[in-house]
Amino acid sequence: MQIVEVDGHDPVAYERFFRIRDDVRRAEQEFPVGLGLEETRMLFTADRPDERSNGLAVVNGDTWLGMAWLDWWLLENTHVLDVEIAVDPRFRRQGVATRLLDEVEARARADGRTLLTGSVIAEAETGTSSGTAFATAHGFVQKHTELHQVIDLPMDDAVVDALERKVPGYELLQWRDQTPPEWLAEFADAYTAMSRDVPHGDREVEIQVWTPERLVAREARRVEQGRFTHTTVAVDADGRLAAYTQMGGNRAVPERLYQYDTFVRPEHRGRGLGIAVKIPNLRSLQAELDRPAVLHTWNAPENAPMIAVNERLGFRAVDHRVAFELALS
Ligand SMILES: CC(C)(COP(=O)(O)OP(=O)(O)OC[C@H]1O[C@@H](n2cnc3c(N)ncnc32)[C@H](O)[C@@H]1OP(=O)(O)O)[C@@H](O)C(=O)NCCC(=O)NCCS
């Protein structure tokens, strides 16, 4: 058994690495999620100012047993290394993941990182899984949990229509993949506010400060990756962006769609703006479906109102995403 570095410029090696993770997800999740082969490979090869990703694999001759995906934050959270490990079910409980974790820890330390973070999937009923057992066995501390809900699309229009609501004093605007130039400053500011406000449990995370340039770069990269985004925003009478929601996916994996952020600025809360932006955005997403798909969303349990709205729309709970942290001493 040896550990190899996975080169994103080598499509054959990258695909073997990618397949371990994707096969594990497909086998273990009723509703698997995750980006496609090419869009993730681009994350290894692209020069990104805010984040760097690389991968390790444990191989034995021509057999690939397990993989680790590493995300290195470069602007904020530079003390953190985020890791995801997956091991082919045929080679479990043989120390493969432990071997990978040891290597990841060594690399994190060598780079001056003091915190390892990671998310694992846990069963809806028990809140446990091989991932939670492994993380706990290695001293990781559970920091935060999100409920994963799904719904089959297309939804019945009548259900969507019944939840539609207009909030007086706000105008709705919609756009696709790239924010119109006149909204970049407002939208970057809303992204920063969202990063500050989203429930983090007791995780140690620094807020992300978004500038128009950073937003433009991120959106351009997403388009390059084949991703598409539907955005609906609510604008108040002073022309300020009060709320937004984003949904999307990737053309390479069209059956997996995602609810990304929904954010209402604190001073605009309590007026139903969350639903007011969500419903038209859902309609926009649905209007372009050319096949059945599953829309995925994750919410912290403290975000009960959002979970309740999703239930009213017909979303059902499938599993949990549990965030773990390990302080490196
Ligand atoms: C979690 C996972 C990576 C573990 O891989 P692995 O190679 O089997 O892990 P190891 O053999 O190194 O296990 C080390 C220790 O973790 C604990 N552990 C691992 N899997 C466990 C399980 N299913 N049940 C209970 N304990 C478990 C045990 O203490 C184990 O030591 P032991 O075998 O001597 O009892 C693998 O089960 C997996 O791919 N799961 C799905 C993906 C996932 O959840 N990844 C999360 C990590 S970010």
The ligand as a MOL file (V3000), in Angstrom:
LIG
                    3D

  0  0  0     0  0            999 V3000
M  V30 BEGIN CTAB
M  V30 COUNTS 48 50 0 0 0
M  V30 BEGIN ATOM
M  V30 1 C -15.2570 6.3970 7.1600 0
M  V30 2 C -14.3130 5.6040 6.2470 0
M  V30 3 C -13.4910 6.5980 5.4300 0
M  V30 4 C -13.3890 4.7380 7.1060 0
M  V30 5 O -12.4620 4.0550 6.2750 0
M  V30 6 P -11.6130 2.7840 6.8040 0
M  V30 7 O -10.4360 2.6380 5.9330 0
M  V30 8 O -12.5200 1.6320 6.9480 0
M  V30 9 O -11.1680 3.2950 8.2640 0
M  V30 10 P -10.0140 2.6530 9.1860 0
M  V30 11 O -9.8190 1.2080 8.8600 0
M  V30 12 O -8.7930 3.5160 9.0960 0
M  V30 13 O -10.7170 2.8120 10.6190 0
M  V30 14 C -10.0610 3.3730 11.7290 0
M  V30 15 C -10.9810 3.3040 12.9400 0
M  V30 16 O -12.1500 4.0870 12.7220 0
M  V30 17 C -13.2850 3.4240 13.3710 0
M  V30 18 N -14.2420 3.0000 12.3350 0
M  V30 19 C -14.0950 3.0830 11.0000 0
M  V30 20 N -15.2210 2.6240 10.3730 0
M  V30 21 C -16.0680 2.2320 11.3430 0
M  V30 22 C -17.3620 1.6770 11.3420 0
M  V30 23 N -18.0170 1.4060 10.1870 0
M  V30 24 N -17.9570 1.4120 12.5200 0
M  V30 25 C -17.3180 1.6570 13.6990 0
M  V30 26 N -16.0640 2.1720 13.7520 0
M  V30 27 C -15.4600 2.4590 12.6030 0
M  V30 28 C -12.7150 2.2320 14.0950 0
M  V30 29 O -12.3270 2.6690 15.3730 0
M  V30 30 C -11.5070 1.9090 13.2400 0
M  V30 31 O -10.5320 1.1760 13.9360 0
M  V30 32 P -10.6840 -0.4300 14.0240 0
M  V30 33 O -10.9920 -0.9440 12.6540 0
M  V30 34 O -9.3440 -0.8630 14.5400 0
M  V30 35 O -11.8050 -0.6860 14.9860 0
M  V30 36 C -15.1290 4.6600 5.3050 0
M  V30 37 O -16.0000 3.8540 6.0880 0
M  V30 38 C -15.9370 5.4160 4.2880 0
M  V30 39 O -15.4480 5.6530 3.1590 0
M  V30 40 N -17.1720 5.7930 4.6360 0
M  V30 41 C -18.0120 6.5700 3.7430 0
M  V30 42 C -17.4430 7.9450 3.4870 0
M  V30 43 C -17.3070 8.7540 4.7620 0
M  V30 44 O -18.1910 8.8110 5.5990 0
M  V30 45 N -16.1910 9.4430 4.8970 0
M  V30 46 C -16.0150 10.3040 6.0570 0
M  V30 47 C -14.6310 10.6390 6.3410 0
M  V30 48 S -14.3160 12.3530 5.9110 0
M  V30 END ATOM
M  V30 BEGIN BOND
M  V30 1 1 1 2
M  V30 2 1 2 3
M  V30 3 1 2 4
M  V30 4 1 2 36
M  V30 5 1 4 5
M  V30 6 1 5 6
M  V30 7 2 6 7
M  V30 8 1 6 8
M  V30 9 1 6 9
M  V30 10 1 9 10
M  V30 11 2 10 11
M  V30 12 1 10 12
M  V30 13 1 10 13
M  V30 14 1 13 14
M  V30 15 1 14 15
M  V30 16 1 15 16
M  V30 17 1 15 30
M  V30 18 1 16 17
M  V30 19 1 17 18
M  V30 20 1 17 28
M  V30 21 1 18 19
M  V30 22 1 18 27
M  V30 23 2 19 20
M  V30 24 1 20 21
M  V30 25 1 21 22
M  V30 26 2 21 27
M  V30 27 1 22 23
M  V30 28 2 22 24
M  V30 29 1 24 25
M  V30 30 2 25 26
M  V30 31 1 26 27
M  V30 32 1 28 29
M  V30 33 1 28 30
M  V30 34 1 30 31
M  V30 35 1 31 32
M  V30 36 2 32 33
M  V30 37 1 32 34
M  V30 38 1 32 35
M  V30 39 1 36 37
M  V30 40 1 36 38
M  V30 41 2 38 39
M  V30 42 1 38 40
M  V30 43 1 40 41
M  V30 44 1 41 42
M  V30 45 1 42 43
M  V30 46 2 43 44
M  V30 47 1 43 45
M  V30 48 1 45 46
M  V30 49 1 46 47
M  V30 50 1 47 48
M  V30 END BOND
M  V30 END CTAB
M  END
